Amino acid sequence: MLIYTLNVGQGQFVVVTGKTQAIIIDTYVPLNPKADIVNVKGALASILQGKELVGLMITGFDSDHFNEIGIKIVLNKYRPNWIMYPKYFKDTRVADSCFAAIKSFETMKTFVRYSVALDKNDTRFYNKLSDDFQIEVFSPHSEDMNSSNNCSLVCKIREIVTGATYLVTGDTEIDRWHSIVRIFGKSIASHVLAAPHHGSRNGITEAIIRSINPHTVLISAASATSTIIPHPRQLISLDFMQKNAFLPLTVGASL
């Protein structure tokens, strides 16, 4: 398993590749970036060379995850078999434009849509969406959908051949994480963790990190931002990992 976090500034665009297939997670591409970012089309052409893009996963409907430009870049060239996103409604122009873009491409190829909420689906295991990967869902659930952040998709991607795991977290905050840990316990353990909510102060605690027990943490955040993300308190938690042999620690974008 290779995980590419694209340098798109204060947002998320991730590509996970296996032996023959790939999954994209979120599609943020800023229209007017405040700093240099990666050429997304060029990066995708390089990363996906010789790979089949089987799925597009959207962790939430905020603009730094769900982005019309990114959606169009992905669907115009690669046409995945399925699209997965959390099952909730957000009445915003961003969400409307992104779903309109998806619908427009469905005239060219039909995507299977997986709208996910634990209390509204028959299963939380998606083992037949890829020959390379299995997906186990941990969130959202209506009992904790008290904010758009806590409506985020949380799932573990497992590479079948190697057993390598990557925990996708979206913008999920601490109060929902307490429920996830209580309900699923050691099942959330993963080799690689996407720092929740871009490393913000409400994203994670040391106790939750202990439960996940990652050896690598990836933070999709701009190098400098007025909102101070990653938040210093989050970095303290990550420093805790270093002191407790959870190394190596990876912070930043890989491309």
Secondary structure, DSSP 8 states (H G I E B T S, - for coil): -EEEE---SSS--EEEE-SSEEEEE-----SS-SS----HHHHHHHHTTT-EEEEEE---SSTTTS-HHHHHHHHHHT--SEEEEES-----HHHHHHHHHHHHHTTTS--EEEEE-TTTSS-SEE-SS-SSEEEEEEE--GGG-SSSGGG--EEEEEETTT--EEEE-TT--HHHHHHHHHHHGGGG--SEEE-GGGG-TTS--HHHHHHH--SEEE----SS-TT-SS-HHHHHHHHHHHHTT------S---
